[in-house]
Amino acid sequence: MPEHPPLRVLIVDDEPLGRQRVAGLLRKERGVEIVGMIGDGISAVEAIRSLAPDLVFLDVQMPCMTGLEVVRTIGPANMPTTVFVTAYDKHALAAFDLAAIDYLVKPFDDERFEEAFQRARRMTRLEEADRLRDRLLAVFQETAGHAPMKTATKDAGENARPRYLERIPVESRGKVRFIPVSEIDYILASGPYAELVVGGRKHLIREAMQNLENQLDPARFFRVHRSAIVQLDRVDALLKSPSGDCDVQLRNGVKIKLARSRREELEKRLGI
């Protein structure tokens, strides 16, 4: 009989040791391909959508976007088979009992991991994931008090339409706030981070500019430079110099350098 194709697994955990722990145990299993090791929820959403793994080991407690918010952003009906990994006690996980394939409470031993993995493999192979996703959806509808990182769709045909961020989670002093993208004036790169500028306030998130650009509605946002994205309705003027350089001036008076390669496209977007 032909062998099953490799089980494609994505590991999501903000702690490097946590990712390495799961990866080390998976490498002992036959017929497993680790397709990615992700350290944050926002990147996890992108990886799940682009890589389409069969199974995800998903950490619940992560900054910026938790594992639960990853599920809500993807949509329970579109999630791969999922095993939650968490430091929550079992009482806090009661809602997951009917929702997930299984969950691992940190610290877990090899035997407990093997049990969860083999159960997930069986469920995936038996194609029972659809039934469990329905249960997962029901649980999330019952626990809708947790705020999701929402995305927008054009219409009811959302599976064929692009989805864009409506809110971006920002962590500060142990508290996660959700910033509506409609309030963002501009975004600046800051090393491995990005600064969301809202009014006179700056919010730092660990996210690459390219990932943000891909998730923001291009009808509303434009990348004027490799290190800057502006909201188009905040643009007040283009300031041209004799040298051919150009700055974008926003309504609040802020001036941002415009890359020459982006000038023509921006002028078209602004109707110039």
N, C-alpha and C positions, 0 to 999 in steps of 0.2 A: 504494500500500500504506500502511496506517496506520502511524504512527511508534510506536516503543516508548514506554511511559510513562517519565518521568524516572527515572534511577537514583538511588535515595535513599541518601545516603552519610553516615555518622557518623564524625567525626574524634576520636580519643582520644589525647591527649598532655599530659603534665603541664607541658610548656614552652610558654608562649604563642607564642613565635616558631616553634616546631615546628608548632603548630596553624595559624598564619597561613601558613606555608610551604605546607603541604598544601592549605589552602583556596584560596590564590592560584593554585596549579596546577590545581585542580579547576574553578575559575571560567573557565578557558580552554577547558574541554571542553563539548561540546554535550550536551544531554539529561542534565544532572546537577543534582540538588537536594541541597544540604547541609542535613541535617535537624538537626544538632547538632554542637557543638564542646565536648568534655568534657575536664576537666583532671585527673581522678583515676579510679582503677579502680572504686571503690564506686559513684560516680555513673554510670560507664560501664555497669555491670551494670543499673542502673535504666533507663538510656536505651535500651539494647538491648532490654530486655523491653517497654518502653512504646512505643518508636518503631518497632520492627521494621524497621530499615534493611535495604537490599539488600546493602550493602557497608560494611565497617568498616576504617578505617586505624587500627591498634591499636599503640600504643607498648608495647614489652616492658618497659622499665625505668621504673617509676613507684613512688613511695613508697606505703606502706600496702597497696596491692594491685597487683601487677604485671599486665602483659598476659596472662601465662600463667595467673595466678589468676583473671582475668576469664573466660577461656575455661572453666576448670574449674568456676567458679561457675555460669555459664550452662549449661554442659554442651556438649561439642563437637558433639553431634547437634543442638543447638538454636541454634548460632552462625550468624550470617549469613556470607556470603563474606567472608574476612578476609585483609588484607595486613598483615603485621607490619612495624613500623617500629622500628629498634633501632640501638644503637651497638655491639652485639656484633660480633666479627669473624666471618668466614664459617665458621671451624672450629666455633665455638660454636653456629652455626646449622644444623649438619648435620642435626640431628633435625627441623628444620622443613621440610627439602626435600620430604619426602613428605607433609607435613601442611598447609601453607598454600598458598593460591593463589600467593603470592609474598611476598618480603620486601624491604624497603629498608634499606640500611645507611647510617646518617648519617655524614657529609654526602652526600647523593645529588644528582645533577644532574637537570636537566629531562628529559633523554633517558631516564634510568633510570626516573624516575617515570612517564613516558609509557608505557614498556614494561610496567611493572607494572600500571598502571591499565587499559590496553587488554586485557591478559590477564585481569584480574579482570572487566572488562565482558563479554568473550566468555564466560567461564566462567559468569557469572551469567545471561546471556541464553540460553546453551545448556542451562541448568538442570543443570549438572554439579556444583553445590555439594554435593548429597547424597553423591555418591561421594567427594568430597574430605573431607567431614566424617567419613566412616567412617575414612578414613586418619588424620585428625587425632585421632580417638578412640583409634585403635590406638597412635599415637605417645605420647599422654598416659598411656595405660595402661603403656607401657614406661618412662616417665619419672616414675613416681608418687612418686619421692623428693621432689619439690617439694611443699611443704605447701599445700593449697588453703584458701581461705576458705569453709568448708563451710556448706551450708544444709540444713535439715531438711524432710522431706516427711511427710505424714500416712500415706501408704501407697503402694503400687506405682502408683496412678493419679496420679503426680506432675504430669503436664501439666495436670490439672484442679484440682490442690490448691495452696494457698498454700505458699510456701517461706519459711523463716525462718532467720536467721543462727544458726549454732552457734558460730562463732568470729569474732573481729574482729582484723584485722592491725593492729599498732601498731609504728611505727618509732621506734627510739631509738639514737642513736650509731651509725648506719649498719647497725643490725641490726633485722630484722623479727621480732617475736614475735606469736604468735596467742593471743589471750585468749579462753578459753571463756566464752560468755555466761552459763553457769551460775555462774561465779565473780563476776560483776558484782553489786555491791550497789546502786549507783545511778549515774546519768549526769547530768552538769550541763552546761548550755550555757556556753560561754566565747567570746563573739564568734562568729567563723566556725568555731570549734573546738568539740569536745565532750570532756569529761573523763570517762573511764571510771574509776570508783572501785572498786577490788578490794582488800578488806581495808583496810589502811592506805595503800595505794599509789594514785597517780593516773596515768592514761595519757592523753595528749593526742592526739586524732586530728582531722584536718580533715574534719569531716562535719556536716551540718545535722541538727538534732534531728528534723525532720520525716522526713528520709530514714531515720534510725535507727529511729524509731517504726514506720515502715512495714515495716521489715525484721525487727523483733523480734516474737516470738510474743506476741500479746495475752493469751494465757492465763497468761503468765509475767511480762510487763512492763506497767506502767501509767504514763501520763504524768500526773503529779499537778499539773504546772504547765507553762507554756510553756517553762520553762528547766530542767525536771527530769523524769527518768524513773526509776522505782524498780522493783526486782524484788519482786514481790508477796510471795514467801515470806520476804523480809527485813523486812517490816512488823511491828512489835511492838505499836504502839498509835496511836490517833488522839487528839491532844491538843486539846480544844475550849476556846475562851475565851468569856467572857460576851459579847464583841462579835460572836460568830458566826464568827470566823476559826478556822482549824483547821490544825494541823501534823501531819505524818506522822512518827512516831518509829520509827526502824529498830532492829533488835536491837543494833547497835553503839552506840546512843545518839544517833546523828545525827538532827537534826530538820530537816525540809524543809517549806517552806510548801505548803499544799494550796489550789489555786484553788477558790473557792466553786462555780464552775460544774462542777467535777470531783468534788465531794464525794459527791453522791448515787450517781454511777456507781461510785466507789471503794468506798463502803459495800456496794453490791450485790456487787461482786467479792470483797469480804472476808467476805461472808455476814452482814453486820450488819443 
